Amino acid sequence: MNDIDKKAVLAEKCFFGEDVPADYEKSYEICQKIIGSGHFRAQFVLGNHYYLGQVVGQDFDEAFKWLSLSAEQGYAKAQLYLGIMYFNGQGVTQNTREALSWFHRSAEQGYSPAQTLIGVLYKYGHGLPKNDDEAVKWFQLAARKGQVQAQTYLGHMHEEGAGVPQNKAEAVKWYQLAAEQGDHRAQANLGFMYYHGEEVEKDRARAAELYHLAAEQGDHRAQANLGFMYDQGEGVAQNKAEAARWYHRAAEQGNTRAQVNLGVKYHYGGGVDKSLDKAASLYRQAADQGDPAAQFFLGLCYFNGDGVEKDQLQALKWIRLSAGQGYPAAEDALVRLKNG
């Protein structure tokens, strides 16, 4: 490795914070000194500087120019990033076919993030025909290299039986590998499996630990589930105030389960000061997203005038919507209303 190679590697490490603290200014400074050499890695890093605009002004045209030069030299990372620019139409006319071509060129070199992305495109049918078998194939290639997102996706495919026979033990294996790397989705999914005892011995304390790891990273599902565990005293000491704190964090992200559970707390008390206005507001947020429990509770608020003006028509509307989704309490309420 010559001196320019070493400098280019350092520029990339400084940009991405790999093995050294992230330092955009130092990375850019190094790039400016060696970019005239035509080094593929320097071109890639400079393209990223223009893409993100941390040190220089964001400029997709310049980003596209430098990433193209690097990608044409065969650098797999640049090929992936260039494909993303074609896919999103950034600095170039949007072109899905060209994007897929670059994704495959990168993936065929064994670059696991590109392999994962192709798997995602097949899984959701974005730019490619939806094909779970193909998705699994690409996830497996990347997951075996330790690519954390691919491991989580592969665990999910095994859990759901999509593209492979359903195998929850295999799902646990891949979730565990990804969770150990800190992936919040894997931690939340594995927490769910420990909570319910799916292919692992039921362990509520372990579930709470995993939910906590994911919740601290902002995973709203884990935050809602952790709130519930504090509410019920499952796997942790019961703490209504802590439950409300986690419900609140999840509710702010639009999690309907958290919005309903926090609404109930404001409605009836427990870990927060009662507030019928806040309860009704939270129910409405979840009800507008189609949550049947929220629709039922919002109907009750209108029926009793809790946090909203009493309105029998609105009450009936929301309770009917809830009952239409099979929510038992709403179905019972409708029967009682009809019978007077």
Number of C-alpha atoms within 10 A of each C-alpha: 6 6 9 17 15 10 19 24 17 22 28 24 19 22 23 17 14 11 9 11 11 16 15 21 16 15 25 22 13 22 24 13 13 18 18 10 10 12 17 23 27 31 28 29 29 28 27 26 26 22 24 14 15 14 14 14 11 15 17 21 14 17 26 25 18 26 31 22 21 26 24 15 15 15 21 25 22 29 29 27 25 32 29 21 24 23 21 15 15 17 17 15 11 15 16 19 14 16 23 20 15 25 27 21 20 26 24 13 14 15 22 27 22 26 27 28 22 23 29 24 19 21 23 14 14 12 15 16 12 16 17 21 16 18 27 26 18 23 30 21 20 26 26 13 14 16 21 25 24 29 29 28 26 30 30 23 25 22 22 15 15 17 17 15 11 15 16 20 15 17 27 24 17 26 30 21 20 26 24 13 15 15 20 27 24 30 29 29 26 28 30 22 23 22 24 15 14 16 14 14 11 15 16 21 16 17 28 26 17 24 32 23 20 26 26 13 15 15 20 29 25 30 29 28 26 31 31 22 25 22 23 15 15 17 17 17 11 15 16 20 16 18 28 25 19 25 31 22 20 27 25 13 14 16 20 29 22 29 29 29 25 29 32 22 24 22 24 13 15 17 16 17 11 16 17 21 15 17 26 26 17 26 29 23 21 24 24 12 14 15 21 27 24 29 30 27 26 32 31 23 25 23 19 15 16 18 17 16 12 16 15 14 12 17 21 20 15 24 29 21 20 26 20 13 15 12 18 15 16 26 19 12 17 16 11 10 10 7 7 6
